[in-house]
Each structure stands twice: as structure tokens, then as C-alpha cells.
Amino acid sequence: MGDNTILPLHGVPRPLDVELPRLRLVDRLRQRWTSPITLVVAGPGFGKTTALAQAVRANLLEPRGVDAWVTCGPDHEDASHLARTILAALDTVPCPEPGAPEVLEALRRRAPLDICLLLDDVHEIPGSSPGATLLAAIARALPGTAHLVLSGRRTPDLPLARREAAGELAALSTEDLAFTDAETAALATRFGRELPQDLHGWPALIRLSLCAGPAASWRYAAEEVLHRLAEPVRRALAALVTLGCATEEEVGTVADGPVDLDRLAREVPLVVRLDDGRYRAHDLWAGIVPADHLRAKAVEVLAARGELAGAGRIACRAHDWPLLARLAVELVRTTLSVLPAATAQRWLKAVPARHREEPAFLLLQAAMTHARDFTDPSIDRLVDRACAQMVEKGDQDSAAVALGQAVITAHSRGDLVRLAEIAHRAQRLDASTPVLRLLRHSANAVLAELAGDPEQGLVHLAQAPTSEVPRALSVSTTRFHVHCLAMCGRGREAAELAERMLDDDLARRHAAVARWFDGEPTTTPDSVDSTARDAFVARAFHTVIAASFGDTTTELPCGDPAEKDNPRDAVLACAAQAAVAVTRGDEELARDVYKRHLAKWPADVKVAERHLRRFLTLGYVLSDELRERWDNTDLGPSHQKARAAGRAFVRARQGDLSSDLPEAHALCFLPLPWSIELAVRLAATGKTKLGAWLSDHAAVHQKLRDLVHDPDLAAGAAKLLATVPTPPDHPIGIEVLGPMRVTRNGVAVDAPELRRARVRQLLGLLVLSPVLNRDQAMDLLWPELDSASAARNLRVTMTHLRRLLEPERAGGEATYCVRSDGETIRLVRSEMLSVDLWSFHELSDTDQLDQAIALWRGEPLAELADLCEAEIARIRARHVHNLLALGELRLVSADPAQAWRLADRALALEPFEPRGHRLALAAALRARNPQRTSRTRARVLDSLRQLGVRPDPATEILLRQSVSS
């Protein structure tokens, strides 16, 4: 929100050499700023684009808001393509697959300025297409400061009845756009000619007839214009007509020679230059200028710039089915797994029955079926038939595309048998395209992994040209690359590759899991699994990770391992069942689970053993056979860490406590009962660091109490219970966004410790920095004292602070919220401690702004005003940002009164904030409150005078409106 830079306009036609100002239409279109939706509907040649362009240029002279222009084309039936084009017009960088939410958010960000999105030639978007669905979603949820102009040859099929009934829809029709007699006469005067016949106000035909001179009909007039043109100019016009909208270079490519499109625009009516450097010929020329001989080259140009829908339209109109077949293969190749289904469906519907069994259209049908339901078994049959016919015809490159579709479908299903079959077929093709090279290397990698040799798989994957193929295919290969790295015990590399090359939820989870099994505790993001296979794998890993926290699920979270028909799935089910058994205290059952698994899938089977390494610590502890094998095996870095954790635990049980296992590795690699047991055994020898580190997890304390009754572990458990603090019995709150308060059970306490300035200052420092260096604390609080005196004061202040937060603690007992060691003091995050400033920073989502604002009670951390001025200023700036962001949301949701109040609160804190000035002005204007508008305008002008600066362009627009209002 609050992005009020003035948008650069792209695609708006430049004025014609002889252009009639249509002031009545400009005036009508000025009403777009007061109506949510404006329709401009008329047939071809009625000057819709010219009128819109004049309205946009008029707004630049006297702005009411910001215009964004989009010229729709055939490819905009694809929702993602249309969304990306709109976001580009809004000067917003799109995400990989943008949709209506991203467009609406970009429109909201323009608040408090009004934004008008003009969509010209909206008839190019078919009514039932995903692009039309996107427009419907935008129209339904249009923000209050946004306006939509839809211009085309027919009324768009959008849900506009409610808008029309509420008076929120303006419209210009054929009757409005037609020239009046006065306008016709004025244009004729400019040309110095008379109109030979009554053309009923049709602007394009009137202009054409006037250009050609006296003529019997507009078609004859058009032919007269063509007759006057030199052959190169006529050829350039034919090329431009075929392309629709193009650069001079593109037209030259199709015309097979140099072209002068400036000359073309001067000599030929209804040809215009757009302000982005492209040119456009009116559709009226399409039925007059012969262009069939340029069709193939035009299609090449359109395909090269990614406009396959437009290229396909040319082929369909010409009934050129061989050309469409080539385009069908290209459509599948460039959009694997993200096929624009509406385009594919329209092409297939246009193809005569006698051609539908051709391999290209079989492949297109398979791709369309995949887009609808990748589990449909007919996909494989269609792809196989297409591939076989392509190979028979010697079209190896197209066969490679068919195999690419087969790979995508097999990956989506997790069907490794099918992948292996495709791999063998890929070896028999002779083509050397990037797609085929990637297929070969990917297939070889799959075969190597299936044979238990993921290292060899990595050799093939390193040669796969992922940067030269469609993203859908490269993503599939990269995911398998991540998997093979993890299988080789190279978890950190796997995580870095996933984070660098992939950007979906599944990839983020793969990266988090890889880091976890490399010994780095991370939060595994939730995501919706695309396939049952993904869900099964995720459930296995989640179960093993959850065991590290003492959490359990059902006894068989991934089903019975004995029922699995392959070693990889059997390992996942085995590890999940064993992890649950260990967490529930039934280690014998866990050992038996591994014993039964190894009886069915012996470790001598390479692929079975390699998958067992994925959960290496479990197998190392529970199976003597696996322990002996892995003690004598060279392992990857992540697997070495897992083995070290298993060794430390096994040796601890044998009385050897010399291992220096990192605490994070104990958490990541050991189920909670094992990590606690290791901590207890270490504590019995005086090493309490692991126990203290684990104590942040609530389940630890109950486990320690249970172990007090175990003769072998009682001493260590008792020692940890004495030194590791237990959680408080009631929730504690610390509030610093205003006068400092401490609460217990939600009730503010009136403790004498809180009246001590140094206690408040130390607590404030810990809120700002939960891990505080002791020397830093002493330098900040007692800069004038020597080290010994400052340390003594810190100890006293710490005593008071502990008593303030946890007064029920017995003397000498460790506190839970505040902990310290030789170097640091920590304010420990937990479920029992809430801090308003921490929540304030965490409440960052748009729908949480009101909660963040509600936490503010006044100037924060007043006790630290002289010590932490910069930090406090950042907190205040964050609050001002929240106020203005929420105010802009209220403005776009038609609550200008609340928007003004929020702006007023922000300006009370930051009187010279331009964003606050804009919001206050826009809210007063939208509320139609003249007195408030006048006061707000005076306030803004006074601030600008004090600063000695001119208003920025966005503020200037609102100041002008405040005068006119």
C-alpha cells in the first residue's frame, strides 16, 4: 500500500496526424473516476481506442488519478499471462504464477490515489476462458480506490448485474461513439474534402473514405488507398495486419525486407504507432489486404515472442492444419504441466475429425487431459501413440516433446516404473535437442538411483541442461536432483539447490527437511501435497521429525511396512513406525520393526540400504547389523553427522560419555526419549548443557520426572530437575508499547521491583535483544562504574528482575523466563511468556494490522530513550507504517472516516510523513467532507512550507482535487 509513484504508460496509441478531438467522449470518460466499472462497447472502427487514448492524455494534463493501459490479445485467455500483463502495466514485478489476488493487491497498493485499469480489445478474451474468470474475480472484488474500463466489440461476459443495479456501472455504446454530423463535417474540413456518402457516423470508414478521396464505398476507398501504395509499403501493411501489433523489426522479418513503419502510419489511415514503439493496423484491413503468403513467417514471429495463441488463431482461420500441428507440439513443449487449457481446447475443437488422430493433436489432447487430471490413465495411451507415430515419421524432436510430457505425468504420479520405461525409450531417439538431452540425463539418473547408486545419478544430473528447457521440465529434474543429493548425505547442498532453483511450497519443505537431516533445526512449512505420493513421503518425514519433540501419531502413520512392494516405501513406513514406538517408550517394538524390514529387504540390496540411510540414526541404534555396516562405510556429510549422533547415544549407554555431540544434532537426529536419556547420562557426570538446551521444549520436564524413578538414570534426572527450570504455573506478560507493565494471568502486577529504573531498563534491553551480552548490559546501564562494581550491580538487578517475573520461585532455584551463564543473559521465548513488542513485530500480515495497532498504548520503552534512540525510532516508524497501511485498506474498502482517523494518528507521530498527507487528503475527499478537506489541505501545505519543498506528483494530484472539490 502507499505506492504512489506515477505509472509509465505503455501501449497507448499516439495521436493521429489528423485527429479530431472528441471532447464530449473525453468528458464522458472522465466519469470513470467516479464509477467502479465503465464499459465501452461498439463494433470495429468506432474509435474506442482513440477515445480512450484521448481520455488518458487529458488526465495527464489534469490528473484525477493514475491510469494503467493494457491492450488485450489472444494469449490473454491464459489467466497467468493476463495477470502478468496487468501487473506489468501497474509497474509490479509478478510472482511465477500470478492471479486475481496479486492483481487486486497491486491495485490496493496504489491507494490512496485512485487507479484506473483500462483494458482495450477485451473481446480478445473468450467468455469461458481462464482469462475471463480472472477478470470476473477482479471486477467482483475491485478495491474502493480502483476503477476498471473494459473496451471491446461486445459486452464482456462478466457478473456485472449487481454493479449496474447499484448504479456502479457507466457505459458508452455505438450511439455514443458514432460521429455526430458536426464531428463528421469538422473532420472533412480538416482533410479538405467532402464525404461522398452517408456512413452513419462510423469513424474509421469516414476517415478511410476521406483519405481516399471521392469513392463509391468504403471498401472501394480502402482499395484506392492500397492502389496508391508502393509494393514495399503494401507488403509491410500486409505483414502488420497479419501480426496485429508488432515492432518494425518484426514486420521486416515477415515482409522479408526493410520497412518504414513511420511512413506506413503517415500514408495509410487506421495504422497507428503506440507509445512503446510498436505499430498496429486496424482489423478493418484484415479482410482487404491479401496476406496468406506471409502466414508462415508471421506465425514464426508470434511463436518466437511466446504468443502461441495468436499464432494458432492465424492457422485456424486459414485451416492450415499442418501449421497448427507444429504449433501444438510447440505449445506442449513450452508449457509442460502448465498448459493453457482453453487454448488447447479451442485448437482441438477447430481441428477436423480426419486430422485429430495425427500425432501432434494426440499429444495436445494428452497434455490437456493432464492439465485436467494427471491421474487419468488415458494420458499414457495418447502419449505413447503420438510418440510412436512421430518416431515412425522420423520426427525425433517432436517425439522428445512427447516423452517430456510423459515424464511430467509420471513425476506427478510418482510412478518410477513408468519413468524407467521412458528412460529406455529416450535412449533410442537420435535427436539432440535440449529437451531430449535433459530427458536422457534425467532418465539415466532415475535408473542409477533405482539401482542404489545416487552418486552416479548426480553425475548425470550435473549434465542435464535445465536452463535450456521449459521450466516445468527443469523443475521436475531439479527436484530429483535435490532428492539425490539428500540420498548421498549432502543435505546442505540439497537445501541450497532447492532454495536457489525452486520457489513453491513443496520445494521449501524439501529444503527444510534437508536442513533438518543435516543437523540444522528448522521449521518445516505446511503445504498442500499435489499427489498421494507426496503426502505419503511428507507424512513419513514429519513423523520422524515430530518424534524429536516427543510428538506421536498413530502406531502405523505410513501403513504396515510389510505390505509395501518396494524398498523405498518400506523404509519410509518402517522409520515412521519405529520413531513412534521409540517415542512411546517401546524400543523393543522399534527393534523388531527394523529386524522384520531387513528380513524382507536385506541391506545387501543396494537400493534398500541407501534408502535406510535417510533415517540413519534410527537404524544405527536399533539394528546391530546396520551399525556394523555403517561403521565401516564412507558416508556423506549429513549421514556422518547422523552416525555421530547414533554413536554418542550407543556409547553413552555403554558408559562412554566422552563424545561432544552438538545440542542441535541431538535434537535433529534422536527421538526425544533418546536425547533426554543422553542429557541425563551426561548430567550425572556434571555436564548439564544438553539438558538445559533441551529444556526449552515443554515435554522435557515430564520425561525427566518419569526418569527419576529409573534406577540407572535417576541421579542425572534429579540433577537436571534441580538445575533446569520448570515452566511457571501461569502465563506472564511483558508490555513495553507504552508505560512498562508486567502481567500474570492477564492481570497487571504492582510489584516494588517494577518501580526500580534499572530493573525496567534491563528488562527493556532484553525485550529488544533477548540474548544480551553481560558486558554490553553493564556498559549501557553503568558506564561510569568499574567492571567489578558494574557486575555487582548487575547481579542485584538480575535478582530483582527474576523476583519480578517469577516471585513464586524458591531462593536459589533457576528461573524459567530469565536465564544466564558466564557471558549472556537470556529472556527465553516460550508459551508461558508473551511480549507485546515481539507480537507487534510478528503481526505483519495485512489481516493482522489492526491487532498490531491495538497493542500500542503510547511511546515505547521510555526508560531507554537515551540508550536506544534508534531502536525506538524504528518501532515508532513501524507503528506509523501500520496505521497508514490499515488506513489505506479502510479507504479501499469504502470507510473513509476511519481511514482519515488512522492518518490523523500517524501524522500526530510523524507530522511530515508524505504518505500520511496523501491518505488524509484522499480520505477527506472520498468522504465528501468540505470542512475536513479544507483543514487537511491547509495542514499539508503548512508542512510543505516548513520543509521548504514542493509536493510529490501524487500529493499534487490530491491537492488539485481538494481545490476543485
Secondary structure, DSSP 4 states (H G I P E B T S, - for coil): ----PPPPP-SPBPPPTT----HHHHHHHGGGGTSSEEEEE--TTS-HHHHHHHHHHHHHHS-SSEEEEEE--GGGGSHHHHHHHHHHHTT-PPPSS--HHHHHHHHHTTTTS-EEEEEETGGGS-TTSHHHHHHHHHHHT--TTEEEEEEESS---S--HHHHHTT-EEEE-HHHHSPPHHHHHHHHHHHT---SS--TT-HHHHHHHHHH-S-SSHHHHHHHHHHHS-HHHHHHHHHHHHHSEE-HHHHHHHHTS---HHHHHHHSTTEEEBTTS-EEE-GGGGGTS--GGGHHHHHHHHHHTT-HHHHHHHHHHTT-HHHHHHHHHHHHHHTTTS--HHHHHHHHHHS-GGGTTSHHHHHHHHHHHHHH-TT-THHHHHHHHHHHHHHHTT-HHHHHHHHHHHHHHHHHHT-HHHHHHHHHHHHT-----HHHHHHHHHHHHHHHHHTT-HHHHHHHHHT--GGGS-HHHHHHHHHHHHHHHHHTT-HHHHHHHHHHH--SHHHHHHHHHHHHTTT---PPPP---SSHHHHHHHHHHHHHHHHTTT----SSTT--GGG-SSHHHHHHHHHHHHHHHHHTT-HHHHHHHHHHHHHHS-TTSHHHHHHHGGGHHHHHHH-HHHHHHHHTS---HHHHHHHHHHHHHHHHHTT-------HHHHHHHS-HHHHHHHHHHHHTTT--HHHHHHTTSTHHHHHHHHHTT-TTTHHHHHHHHHHSPPPPSS-EEEE-SSS-EEEETTEE---GGGG-HHHHHHHHHHHH-SEEEHHHHHHHH-TTS-HHHHHHHHHHHHHHHHHHH-TTSPTTPPPSSEEE-SSEEEE--BTTEEEHHHHHHH--SGGGHHHHHHT--SSS-GGGTTT-HHHHHHHHHHHHHHHHHHHHHHHHTT-HHHHHHHHHHHHHH-TT-HHHHHHHHHHHHHTT-HHHHHHHHHHHHHHHHHHT-PPPHHHHHHHHHHHH-
